[in-house]
């Protein structure tokens, strides 16, 4: 993709999630339309993606907007004292869950490129009195994080939105400590996406058109230097992906996957 196309994608994504952040409705999900009275609650959507009842009720109101395509917490195996980085942190939902696991001796950094999301997340952190969480405004292709300073990187259905995914994985590798790990949920292409889907900006901003095939994700991770790469598609995710664009066949083309990788210790 050329620079102009990349910038067009970033602007479309920023506009969409700025609108989501400022909406009074929760549960907009990753689809192309926002909520109406028939849309399931954010709590119901998140539980379908693998979060527990305790997860969705223990964070500040408004932190969970029903965004995502899985539960990176389930594979991150966070430990007390760890430093965690969330790529595309939104309203802070996964950051607040991570903060509970790493405790007072740990620290969580959320990065998001949407000013409205950062504002919302910071307000939620104040509301919940989270002292071990901070939010930074930046693009995930250019992380405002020091080299070798993070134990774990999590992300939930965000890297597919980037027009420069190799750069995202390269930055992730840079900021991880030796032996640090990547634990993300994202959509992957189960089969080749039709050209009309690839070129639909609403589908790109809706977490669909930017999905990459599993072999391509594995190559990008390996190219960045990661080892112990494991990409596990979840066919059961088609049930909620189908609702992102009701009446379409989009779930024939994409599924959610758990993606794990490690930065070598030496």
Phi and psi restraints in degrees (value plus and minus 20) as a CYANA .aco file:
   2 UNK   PHI    -101.5   -61.5
   2 UNK   PSI     150.6   190.6
   3 UNK   PHI     -78.7   -38.7
   3 UNK   PSI     -63.6   -23.6
   4 UNK   PHI     -82.0   -42.0
   4 UNK   PSI     -65.2   -25.2
   5 UNK   PHI     -82.3   -42.3
   5 UNK   PSI     -64.5   -24.5
   6 UNK   PHI     -79.3   -39.3
   6 UNK   PSI     -64.0   -24.0
   7 UNK   PHI     -86.9   -46.9
   7 UNK   PSI     -56.2   -16.2
   8 UNK   PHI     -81.3   -41.3
   8 UNK   PSI     -61.1   -21.1
   9 UNK   PHI     -84.7   -44.7
   9 UNK   PSI     -67.1   -27.1
  10 UNK   PHI     -80.9   -40.9
  10 UNK   PSI     -60.8   -20.8
  11 UNK   PHI     -85.6   -45.6
  11 UNK   PSI     -60.1   -20.1
  12 UNK   PHI     -84.8   -44.8
  12 UNK   PSI     -62.6   -22.6
  13 UNK   PHI     -85.5   -45.5
  13 UNK   PSI     -63.9   -23.9
  14 UNK   PHI     -82.0   -42.0
  14 UNK   PSI     -62.5   -22.5
  15 UNK   PHI     -82.5   -42.5
  15 UNK   PSI     -66.2   -26.2
  16 UNK   PHI     -81.2   -41.2
  16 UNK   PSI     -68.1   -28.1
  17 UNK   PHI    -100.4   -60.4
  17 UNK   PSI     -39.6     0.4
  18 UNK   PHI     -85.3   -45.3
  18 UNK   PSI     -60.6   -20.6
  19 UNK   PHI     -86.3   -46.3
  19 UNK   PSI     -60.8   -20.8
  20 UNK   PHI     -82.5   -42.5
  20 UNK   PSI     -62.8   -22.8
  21 UNK   PHI     -82.2   -42.2
  21 UNK   PSI     -55.2   -15.2
  22 UNK   PHI    -111.1   -71.1
  22 UNK   PSI     -25.2    14.8
  23 UNK   PHI     -93.6   -53.6
  23 UNK   PSI     124.4   164.4
  24 UNK   PHI    -101.7   -61.7
  24 UNK   PSI     -29.5    10.5
  25 UNK   PHI    -112.9   -72.9
  25 UNK   PSI     117.9   157.9
  26 UNK   PHI    -120.4   -80.4
  26 UNK   PSI     146.0   186.0
  27 UNK   PHI      63.3   103.3
  27 UNK   PSI       6.0    46.0
  28 UNK   PHI     -88.7   -48.7
  28 UNK   PSI     -42.3    -2.3
  29 UNK   PHI      45.7    85.7
  29 UNK   PSI    -189.6  -149.6
  30 UNK   PHI    -118.5   -78.5
  30 UNK   PSI     -11.2    28.8
  31 UNK   PHI     -97.9   -57.9
  31 UNK   PSI    -188.0  -148.0
  32 UNK   PHI    -115.3   -75.3
  32 UNK   PSI     -28.4    11.6
  33 UNK   PHI    -140.3  -100.3
  33 UNK   PSI     134.2   174.2
  34 UNK   PHI    -116.0   -76.0
  34 UNK   PSI    -188.4  -148.4
  35 UNK   PHI    -103.8   -63.8
  35 UNK   PSI     134.2   174.2
  36 UNK   PHI    -158.1  -118.1
  36 UNK   PSI    -193.2  -153.2
  37 UNK   PHI     -82.2   -42.2
  37 UNK   PSI     -44.6    -4.6
  38 UNK   PHI    -107.7   -67.7
  38 UNK   PSI     -26.6    13.4
  39 UNK   PHI     -93.6   -53.6
  39 UNK   PSI     112.7   152.7
  40 UNK   PHI     -80.0   -40.0
  40 UNK   PSI     136.1   176.1
  41 UNK   PHI     -87.2   -47.2
  41 UNK   PSI     140.8   180.8
  42 UNK   PHI     -79.6   -39.6
  42 UNK   PSI     -57.6   -17.6
  43 UNK   PHI     -82.9   -42.9
  43 UNK   PSI     -63.8   -23.8
  44 UNK   PHI     -85.7   -45.7
  44 UNK   PSI     -61.7   -21.7
  45 UNK   PHI     -82.2   -42.2
  45 UNK   PSI     -65.9   -25.9
  46 UNK   PHI     -85.7   -45.7
  46 UNK   PSI     -57.6   -17.6
  47 UNK   PHI     -86.2   -46.2
  47 UNK   PSI     -53.7   -13.7
  48 UNK   PHI     -86.3   -46.3
  48 UNK   PSI     -47.7    -7.7
  49 UNK   PHI    -105.7   -65.7
  49 UNK   PSI     -24.1    15.9
  50 UNK   PHI      96.4   136.4
  50 UNK   PSI     -18.2    21.8
  51 UNK   PHI    -100.9   -60.9
  51 UNK   PSI     131.9   171.9
  52 UNK   PHI    -105.8   -65.8
  52 UNK   PSI     147.0   187.0
  53 UNK   PHI     -79.4   -39.4
  53 UNK   PSI     -60.3   -20.3
  54 UNK   PHI     -83.2   -43.2
  54 UNK   PSI     -59.8   -19.8
  55 UNK   PHI     -77.5   -37.5
  55 UNK   PSI     -68.2   -28.2
  56 UNK   PHI    -101.1   -61.1
  56 UNK   PSI     -29.2    10.8
  57 UNK   PHI    -129.9   -89.9
  57 UNK   PSI     -24.8    15.2
  58 UNK   PHI    -118.9   -78.9
  58 UNK   PSI     -23.6    16.4
  59 UNK   PHI    -125.3   -85.3
  59 UNK   PSI     141.3   181.3
  60 UNK   PHI     -77.5   -37.5
  60 UNK   PSI     125.9   165.9
  61 UNK   PHI     -79.7   -39.7
  61 UNK   PSI     109.5   149.5
  62 UNK   PHI      78.1   118.1
  62 UNK   PSI     -34.0     6.0
  63 UNK   PHI     -90.0   -50.0
  63 UNK   PSI     -58.9   -18.9
  64 UNK   PHI    -114.4   -74.4
  64 UNK   PSI      93.8   133.8
  65 UNK   PHI    -129.1   -89.1
  65 UNK   PSI      -7.2    32.8
  66 UNK   PHI      54.5    94.5
  66 UNK   PSI      -4.1    35.9
  67 UNK   PHI    -104.5   -64.5
  67 UNK   PSI     133.0   173.0
  68 UNK   PHI     101.1   141.1
  68 UNK   PSI     158.6   198.6
  69 UNK   PHI    -163.9  -123.9
  69 UNK   PSI      -4.4    35.6
  70 UNK   PHI     157.7   197.7
  70 UNK   PSI    -183.4  -143.4
  71 UNK   PHI    -152.7  -112.7
  71 UNK   PSI      74.4   114.4
  72 UNK   PHI     -84.2   -44.2
  72 UNK   PSI     -42.7    -2.7
  73 UNK   PHI     -79.6   -39.6
  73 UNK   PSI     -50.1   -10.1
  74 UNK   PHI     -88.6   -48.6
  74 UNK   PSI     -43.4    -3.4
  75 UNK   PHI    -133.4   -93.4
  75 UNK   PSI     -27.4    12.6
  76 UNK   PHI     -96.0   -56.0
  76 UNK   PSI     -47.0    -7.0
  77 UNK   PHI      29.1    69.1
  77 UNK   PSI      33.1    73.1
  78 UNK   PHI     -87.8   -47.8
  78 UNK   PSI     126.1   166.1
  79 UNK   PHI    -144.4  -104.4
  79 UNK   PSI     134.3   174.3
  80 UNK   PHI     -75.1   -35.1
  80 UNK   PSI     115.5   155.5
  81 UNK   PHI      70.0   110.0
  81 UNK   PSI     -26.1    13.9
  82 UNK   PHI     -98.1   -58.1
  82 UNK   PSI     134.4   174.4
  83 UNK   PHI    -121.7   -81.7
  83 UNK   PSI     103.6   143.6
  84 UNK   PHI    -137.7   -97.7
  84 UNK   PSI     119.1   159.1
  85 UNK   PHI    -139.6   -99.6
  85 UNK   PSI     106.5   146.5
  86 UNK   PHI    -127.1   -87.1
  86 UNK   PSI      96.8   136.8
  87 UNK   PHI    -105.8   -65.8
  87 UNK   PSI      97.2   137.2
  88 UNK   PHI      56.4    96.4
  88 UNK   PSI      42.7    82.7
  89 UNK   PHI     -99.5   -59.5
  89 UNK   PSI     -30.2     9.8
  90 UNK   PHI      34.1    74.1
  90 UNK   PSI    -152.8  -112.8
  91 UNK   PHI     -99.4   -59.4
  91 UNK   PSI     -19.0    21.0
  92 UNK   PHI      79.4   119.4
  92 UNK   PSI     -15.9    24.1
  93 UNK   PHI     -72.3   -32.3
  93 UNK   PSI     -76.3   -36.3
  94 UNK   PHI     -87.8   -47.8
  94 UNK   PSI     -50.9   -10.9
  95 UNK   PHI     -83.4   -43.4
  95 UNK   PSI     -62.7   -22.7
  96 UNK   PHI     -89.4   -49.4
  96 UNK   PSI     -56.3   -16.3
  97 UNK   PHI     -86.1   -46.1
  97 UNK   PSI     -60.8   -20.8
  98 UNK   PHI     -85.3   -45.3
  98 UNK   PSI     -58.2   -18.2
  99 UNK   PHI     -80.2   -40.2
  99 UNK   PSI     -56.8   -16.8
 100 UNK   PHI     -85.0   -45.0
 100 UNK   PSI     -53.7   -13.7
 101 UNK   PHI    -101.5   -61.5
 101 UNK   PSI     -57.0   -17.0
 102 UNK   PHI    -103.2   -63.2
 102 UNK   PSI     -37.9     2.1
 103 UNK   PHI      51.8    91.8
 103 UNK   PSI    -193.2  -153.2
 104 UNK   PHI     -85.5   -45.5
 104 UNK   PSI     -44.0    -4.0
 105 UNK   PHI    -105.7   -65.7
 105 UNK   PSI     -29.0    11.0
 106 UNK   PHI    -119.3   -79.3
 106 UNK   PSI    -199.4  -159.4
 107 UNK   PHI    -171.3  -131.3
 107 UNK   PSI     123.4   163.4
 108 UNK   PHI    -146.1  -106.1
 108 UNK   PSI     112.0   152.0
 109 UNK   PHI    -137.8   -97.8
 109 UNK   PSI     105.4   145.4
 110 UNK   PHI    -125.7   -85.7
 110 UNK   PSI     113.3   153.3
 111 UNK   PHI    -139.8   -99.8
 111 UNK   PSI     110.2   150.2
 112 UNK   PHI    -167.2  -127.2
 112 UNK   PSI     126.1   166.1
 113 UNK   PHI    -113.4   -73.4
 113 UNK   PSI     -19.4    20.6
 114 UNK   PHI    -122.3   -82.3
 114 UNK   PSI      93.5   133.5
 115 UNK   PHI     -75.1   -35.1
 115 UNK   PSI     -58.2   -18.2
 116 UNK   PHI     -84.5   -44.5
 116 UNK   PSI     -55.7   -15.7
 117 UNK   PHI     -89.0   -49.0
 117 UNK   PSI     -61.5   -21.5
 118 UNK   PHI     -82.1   -42.1
 118 UNK   PSI     -63.8   -23.8
 119 UNK   PHI     -80.3   -40.3
 119 UNK   PSI     -64.1   -24.1
 120 UNK   PHI     -84.6   -44.6
 120 UNK   PSI     -64.1   -24.1
 121 UNK   PHI     -84.4   -44.4
 121 UNK   PSI     -61.6   -21.6
 122 UNK   PHI     -85.4   -45.4
 122 UNK   PSI     -58.2   -18.2
 123 UNK   PHI     -85.5   -45.5
 123 UNK   PSI     -59.9   -19.9
 124 UNK   PHI     -84.4   -44.4
 124 UNK   PSI     -58.7   -18.7
 125 UNK   PHI     -83.8   -43.8
 125 UNK   PSI     -60.7   -20.7
 126 UNK   PHI     -84.6   -44.6
 126 UNK   PSI     -62.6   -22.6
 127 UNK   PHI     -80.0   -40.0
 127 UNK   PSI     -61.3   -21.3
 128 UNK   PHI    -110.9   -70.9
 128 UNK   PSI     -19.3    20.7
 129 UNK   PHI      37.8    77.8
 129 UNK   PSI      23.9    63.9
 130 UNK   PHI    -105.1   -65.1
 130 UNK   PSI      94.2   134.2
 131 UNK   PHI    -118.5   -78.5
 131 UNK   PSI     -30.0    10.0
 132 UNK   PHI    -129.2   -89.2
 132 UNK   PSI       3.9    43.9
 133 UNK   PHI    -150.3  -110.3
 133 UNK   PSI     118.4   158.4
 134 UNK   PHI    -158.7  -118.7
 134 UNK   PSI     137.8   177.8
 135 UNK   PHI    -146.9  -106.9
 135 UNK   PSI     113.1   153.1
 136 UNK   PHI    -142.4  -102.4
 136 UNK   PSI     114.7   154.7
 137 UNK   PHI    -105.5   -65.5
 137 UNK   PSI      96.2   136.2
 138 UNK   PHI    -192.6  -152.6
 138 UNK   PSI     144.1   184.1
 139 UNK   PHI    -104.3   -64.3
 139 UNK   PSI     125.1   165.1
 140 UNK   PHI     -92.3   -52.3
 140 UNK   PSI     -30.7     9.3
 141 UNK   PHI     -99.1   -59.1
 141 UNK   PSI     -32.6     7.4
 142 UNK   PHI    -161.0  -121.0
 142 UNK   PSI      59.5    99.5
 143 UNK   PHI     -95.5   -55.5
 143 UNK   PSI     111.6   151.6
 144 UNK   PHI    -105.0   -65.0
 144 UNK   PSI      38.8    78.8
 145 UNK   PHI    -158.4  -118.4
 145 UNK   PSI     119.4   159.4
 146 UNK   PHI     -89.3   -49.3
 146 UNK   PSI     134.1   174.1
 147 UNK   PHI     -78.0   -38.0
 147 UNK   PSI     119.3   159.3
 148 UNK   PHI      34.8    74.8
 148 UNK   PSI      20.8    60.8
 149 UNK   PHI    -137.8   -97.8
 149 UNK   PSI     -20.9    19.1
 150 UNK   PHI    -141.7  -101.7
 150 UNK   PSI     118.1   158.1
 151 UNK   PHI    -103.5   -63.5
 151 UNK   PSI     -61.3   -21.3
 152 UNK   PHI    -159.8  -119.8
 152 UNK   PSI     116.9   156.9
 153 UNK   PHI    -132.6   -92.6
 153 UNK   PSI     107.5   147.5
 154 UNK   PHI    -137.1   -97.1
 154 UNK   PSI     142.6   182.6
 155 UNK   PHI    -188.4  -148.4
 155 UNK   PSI     129.0   169.0
 156 UNK   PHI    -152.9  -112.9
 156 UNK   PSI      78.8   118.8
 157 UNK   PHI      41.3    81.3
 157 UNK   PSI      23.2    63.2
 158 UNK   PHI    -140.4  -100.4
 158 UNK   PSI     -59.8   -19.8
 159 UNK   PHI     -82.1   -42.1
 159 UNK   PSI     -49.0    -9.0
 160 UNK   PHI     -80.7   -40.7
 160 UNK   PSI     -43.2    -3.2
 161 UNK   PHI     -97.9   -57.9
 161 UNK   PSI     -35.1     4.9
 162 UNK   PHI     -99.2   -59.2
 162 UNK   PSI     114.4   154.4
 163 UNK   PHI    -101.2   -61.2
 163 UNK   PSI     -23.8    16.2
 164 UNK   PHI    -155.6  -115.6
 164 UNK   PSI      51.1    91.1
 165 UNK   PHI     -84.9   -44.9
 165 UNK   PSI     -58.8   -18.8
 166 UNK   PHI     -76.9   -36.9
 166 UNK   PSI     -56.4   -16.4
 167 UNK   PHI     -86.0   -46.0
 167 UNK   PSI     -59.7   -19.7
 168 UNK   PHI     -80.2   -40.2
 168 UNK   PSI     -67.2   -27.2
 169 UNK   PHI     -88.7   -48.7
 169 UNK   PSI     -53.8   -13.8
 170 UNK   PHI     -84.8   -44.8
 170 UNK   PSI     -62.1   -22.1
 171 UNK   PHI     -86.3   -46.3
 171 UNK   PSI     -60.2   -20.2
 172 UNK   PHI     -79.9   -39.9
 172 UNK   PSI     -63.9   -23.9
 173 UNK   PHI     -82.3   -42.3
 173 UNK   PSI     -62.2   -22.2
 174 UNK   PHI     -79.5   -39.5
 174 UNK   PSI     -65.1   -25.1
 175 UNK   PHI    -103.6   -63.6
 175 UNK   PSI     -35.8     4.2
 176 UNK   PHI     -93.7   -53.7
 176 UNK   PSI     124.7   164.7
 177 UNK   PHI     -90.1   -50.1
 177 UNK   PSI     135.0   175.0
 178 UNK   PHI     -74.5   -34.5
 178 UNK   PSI     110.3   150.3
 179 UNK   PHI      67.2   107.2
 179 UNK   PSI     -24.7    15.3
 180 UNK   PHI     -89.9   -49.9
 180 UNK   PSI     142.7   182.7
 181 UNK   PHI    -151.9  -111.9
 181 UNK   PSI     135.1   175.1
 182 UNK   PHI    -130.2   -90.2
 182 UNK   PSI     109.5   149.5
 183 UNK   PHI    -160.2  -120.2
 183 UNK   PSI      78.9   118.9
 184 UNK   PHI    -150.9  -110.9
 184 UNK   PSI     135.3   175.3
 185 UNK   PHI    -129.6   -89.6
 185 UNK   PSI     115.0   155.0
 186 UNK   PHI    -177.5  -137.5
 186 UNK   PSI     146.5   186.5
 187 UNK   PHI    -107.7   -67.7
 187 UNK   PSI     124.7   164.7
 188 UNK   PHI    -148.3  -108.3
 188 UNK   PSI     136.2   176.2
 189 UNK   PHI    -103.4   -63.4
 189 UNK   PSI      99.8   139.8
 190 UNK   PHI     -99.8   -59.8
 190 UNK   PSI     -42.9    -2.9
 191 UNK   PHI    -173.7  -133.7
 191 UNK   PSI     151.8   191.8
 192 UNK   PHI     -83.3   -43.3
 192 UNK   PSI     109.7   149.7
 193 UNK   PHI     -97.1   -57.1
 193 UNK   PSI     117.2   157.2
 194 UNK   PHI     -78.7   -38.7
 194 UNK   PSI     129.9   169.9
 195 UNK   PHI     -78.0   -38.0
 195 UNK   PSI     -57.8   -17.8
 196 UNK   PHI     -86.8   -46.8
 196 UNK   PSI     -48.0    -8.0
 197 UNK   PHI     -93.2   -53.2
 197 UNK   PSI     -65.8   -25.8
 198 UNK   PHI     -77.1   -37.1
 198 UNK   PSI     -53.3   -13.3
 199 UNK   PHI    -114.0   -74.0
 199 UNK   PSI     -19.6    20.4
 200 UNK   PHI    -107.7   -67.7
 200 UNK   PSI      90.0   130.0
 201 UNK   PHI     -85.3   -45.3
 201 UNK   PSI     -53.2   -13.2
 202 UNK   PHI     -85.1   -45.1
 202 UNK   PSI     -58.2   -18.2
 203 UNK   PHI     -91.9   -51.9
 203 UNK   PSI     -50.7   -10.7
 204 UNK   PHI     -87.0   -47.0
 204 UNK   PSI     -70.5   -30.5
 205 UNK   PHI     -85.5   -45.5
 205 UNK   PSI     -41.1    -1.1
 206 UNK   PHI    -111.0   -71.0
 206 UNK   PSI      -2.2    37.8
 207 UNK   PHI      52.1    92.1
 207 UNK   PSI       8.2    48.2
 208 UNK   PHI    -141.9  -101.9
 208 UNK   PSI     -74.1   -34.1
 209 UNK   PHI     -89.2   -49.2
 209 UNK   PSI     -38.6     1.4
 210 UNK   PHI    -112.4   -72.4
 210 UNK   PSI     -13.3    26.7
 211 UNK   PHI     -86.8   -46.8
 211 UNK   PSI     117.8   157.8
 212 UNK   PHI    -127.2   -87.2
 212 UNK   PSI     129.6   169.6
 213 UNK   PHI     -85.1   -45.1
 213 UNK   PSI     133.6   173.6
 214 UNK   PHI     -75.0   -35.0
 214 UNK   PSI     -67.9   -27.9
 215 UNK   PHI     -79.0   -39.0
 215 UNK   PSI     -54.2   -14.2
 216 UNK   PHI     -88.8   -48.8
 216 UNK   PSI     -61.0   -21.0
 217 UNK   PHI     -82.5   -42.5
 217 UNK   PSI     -63.2   -23.2
 218 UNK   PHI     -81.2   -41.2
 218 UNK   PSI     -60.8   -20.8
 219 UNK   PHI     -85.8   -45.8
 219 UNK   PSI     -61.4   -21.4
 220 UNK   PHI     -84.6   -44.6
 220 UNK   PSI     -62.5   -22.5
 221 UNK   PHI     -84.7   -44.7
 221 UNK   PSI     -65.0   -25.0
 222 UNK   PHI     -84.1   -44.1
 222 UNK   PSI     -59.1   -19.1
 223 UNK   PHI     -83.4   -43.4
 223 UNK   PSI     -50.1   -10.1
 224 UNK   PHI     -97.7   -57.7
 224 UNK   PSI     -36.2     3.8
 225 UNK   PHI      95.4   135.4
 225 UNK   PSI     -22.6    17.4
 226 UNK   PHI     -90.8   -50.8
 226 UNK   PSI     132.1   172.1
 227 UNK   PHI    -147.3  -107.3
 227 UNK   PSI    -198.9  -158.9
 228 UNK   PHI      29.3    69.3
 228 UNK   PSI      26.1    66.1
 229 UNK   PHI    -100.0   -60.0
 229 UNK   PSI     109.6   149.6
 230 UNK   PHI    -161.1  -121.1
 230 UNK   PSI      98.8   138.8
 231 UNK   PHI    -138.2   -98.2
 231 UNK   PSI      96.0   136.0
 232 UNK   PHI    -138.2   -98.2
 232 UNK   PSI      78.0   118.0
 233 UNK   PHI     -84.3   -44.3
 233 UNK   PSI     127.4   167.4
 234 UNK   PHI    -138.0   -98.0
 234 UNK   PSI      80.5   120.5
 235 UNK   PHI     -80.5   -40.5
 235 UNK   PSI     -49.1    -9.1
 236 UNK   PHI     -85.9   -45.9
 236 UNK   PSI     -37.0     3.0
 237 UNK   PHI     -88.9   -48.9
 237 UNK   PSI     -36.2     3.8
 238 UNK   PHI     -79.4   -39.4
 238 UNK   PSI     -46.4    -6.4
 239 UNK   PHI     -84.5   -44.5
 239 UNK   PSI     -60.0   -20.0
 240 UNK   PHI    -110.6   -70.6
 240 UNK   PSI     -46.9    -6.9
 241 UNK   PHI     -83.9   -43.9
 241 UNK   PSI     -53.4   -13.4
 242 UNK   PHI     -77.1   -37.1
 242 UNK   PSI     -50.5   -10.5
 243 UNK   PHI    -102.5   -62.5
 243 UNK   PSI     -28.9    11.1
 244 UNK   PHI     -86.3   -46.3
 244 UNK   PSI     -56.0   -16.0
 245 UNK   PHI    -154.1  -114.1
 245 UNK   PSI      63.0   103.0
 246 UNK   PHI     -74.4   -34.4
 246 UNK   PSI     115.7   155.7
 247 UNK   PHI      66.3   106.3
 247 UNK   PSI     -23.5    16.5
 248 UNK   PHI    -119.2   -79.2
 248 UNK   PSI     155.4   195.4
 249 UNK   PHI    -127.3   -87.3
 249 UNK   PSI       6.3    46.3
 250 UNK   PHI     -80.3   -40.3
 250 UNK   PSI     -50.9   -10.9
 251 UNK   PHI     -91.1   -51.1
 251 UNK   PSI     -28.4    11.6
 252 UNK   PHI     -94.9   -54.9
 252 UNK   PSI     -39.0     1.0
 253 UNK   PHI    -128.6   -88.6
 253 UNK   PSI     -48.0    -8.0
 254 UNK   PHI    -151.6  -111.6
 254 UNK   PSI     131.5   171.5
 255 UNK   PHI    -161.2  -121.2
 255 UNK   PSI     142.1   182.1
 256 UNK   PHI    -100.5   -60.5
 256 UNK   PSI     131.9   171.9
 257 UNK   PHI    -162.5  -122.5
 257 UNK   PSI     129.4   169.4
 258 UNK   PHI    -111.6   -71.6
 258 UNK   PSI     105.9   145.9
 259 UNK   PHI    -141.0  -101.0
 259 UNK   PSI     101.6   141.6
 260 UNK   PHI    -147.8  -107.8
 260 UNK   PSI     125.5   165.5
 261 UNK   PHI    -181.2  -141.2
 261 UNK   PSI     142.2   182.2
 262 UNK   PHI    -150.8  -110.8
 262 UNK   PSI     119.8   159.8
 263 UNK   PHI    -104.8   -64.8
 263 UNK   PSI     103.3   143.3
 264 UNK   PHI     -72.7   -32.7
 264 UNK   PSI     124.7   164.7
 265 UNK   PHI     -89.6   -49.6
 265 UNK   PSI     -45.9    -5.9
